[in-house]
Amino acid sequence: MYPKVVLSEDKTPFVSKRWKEKQSIKFDISFTYVIMIVFILVLFIYYIWIINVNATKWFNIRDLEAEKKSLMMEKEQLDVKIANLESLDNIKEEDMQNMEKVENPDYLVIKDWVNYAYNK
């Protein structure tokens, strides 16, 4: 044939619009998957953080409930002591120790038909 005719290859490859769009769609899909995976990982890390925060709060609440229970028991014991000290028998015993025996008691009799100075 013609020895002088040489087929030269073009250094730049042919790129069509359809191929560019196909590559763009592939990139968009892979980018979307990456964003979704990152979002799921962020949610997972947030979930673990919330669980740890709640566990710490629960531990503090458990300690406070134990302290509350012990304080309630102590309050009940103090209420029993107060009731015992305020009981009539105890008061009578204390009053009787400080009193003297009366030899000739005079009784005051209040009559309804008599007006006393302290009556209103």
C-alpha positions in Angstrom: 0.0 0.0 0.0 1.2 3.4 0.7 4.4 3.2 2.7 4.3 6.8 3.6 0.9 6.7 5.2 1.4 6.1 8.9 -1.5 5.8 11.2 -0.7 8.0 14.2 -2.5 7.5 17.4 -4.0 10.4 19.2 -2.4 11.0 22.6 -5.7 12.2 24.1 -8.3 9.5 24.5 -11.8 10.1 23.2 -14.2 11.0 26.0 -17.9 11.2 25.3 -20.5 13.1 27.2 -22.3 9.8 28.1 -19.1 8.3 29.6 -18.5 11.5 31.6 -22.1 11.3 33.0 -21.6 7.7 33.8 -18.4 8.4 35.7 -20.2 11.3 37.5 -23.0 9.0 38.6 -20.6 6.4 39.8 -18.8 9.1 41.8 -22.1 10.5 43.2 -23.2 7.0 44.3 -19.9 6.1 45.9 -19.8 9.5 47.6 -23.4 9.0 48.9 -22.4 5.6 50.3 -19.4 7.1 52.0 -21.5 9.9 53.5 -24.1 7.3 54.8 -21.4 5.2 56.4 -19.8 8.2 58.0 -23.2 9.3 59.3 -24.0 5.8 60.7 -20.6 5.8 62.4 -21.2 9.2 63.9 -24.6 8.0 65.2 -23.1 4.9 66.6 -20.4 6.9 68.5 -23.1 9.3 69.8 -25.2 6.3 71.0 -22.2 4.8 72.9 -21.5 8.3 74.4 -25.1 8.6 75.5 -25.1 5.2 77.1 -22.0 6.0 79.0 -23.4 9.3 80.2 -26.6 7.6 81.4 -24.7 4.8 83.1 -22.6 7.4 85.0 -25.8 9.2 86.0 -27.4 5.9 87.0 -24.4 5.1 89.2 -24.7 8.5 90.9 -28.4 8.1 91.4 -27.9 4.7 92.9 -25.4 6.2 95.4 -27.8 9.0 96.3 -30.7 6.5 96.8 -28.6 4.4 99.2 -27.7 7.6 101.1 -31.4 8.6 101.1 -32.3 5.2 102.5 -29.8 5.4 105.3 -30.9 9.0 106.2 -34.6 7.9 106.2 -33.7 5.1 108.6 -31.8 7.5 110.9 -34.8 9.9 110.7 -37.1 7.2 111.8 -34.9 6.3 114.7 -34.8 9.9 115.8 -38.5 10.2 115.5 -38.9 7.2 117.8 -36.5 8.8 120.3 -38.5 12.1 120.1 -41.8 10.3 120.6 -40.3 8.4 123.6 -39.0 11.6 125.2 -42.3 13.5 124.6 -44.5 10.6 125.9 -46.7 11.3 128.9 -45.1 8.7 131.1 -41.7 10.2 130.6 -43.0 13.7 131.3 -44.8 12.6 134.4 -41.7 10.9 135.7 -39.7 14.0 135.2 -42.3 16.2 136.8 -42.8 13.9 139.8 -39.1 14.0 140.6 -39.2 17.8 141.0 -42.4 18.0 143.0 -43.0 17.9 146.7 -45.9 16.2 148.5 -48.7 18.5 149.6 -50.0 18.0 153.1 -53.2 20.1 153.1 -54.3 20.8 149.5 -56.7 23.6 148.8 -58.9 23.0 145.8 -60.2 25.7 143.5 -63.8 25.2 142.4 -65.1 27.2 139.6 -68.8 27.9 139.6 -70.7 28.8 136.4 -72.9 31.5 138.0 -69.9 33.4 139.6 -68.0 36.0 137.5 -64.3 35.7 138.1 -61.8 38.3 137.1 -60.2 36.1 134.4 -63.5 35.3 132.7 -64.4 37.2 129.6 
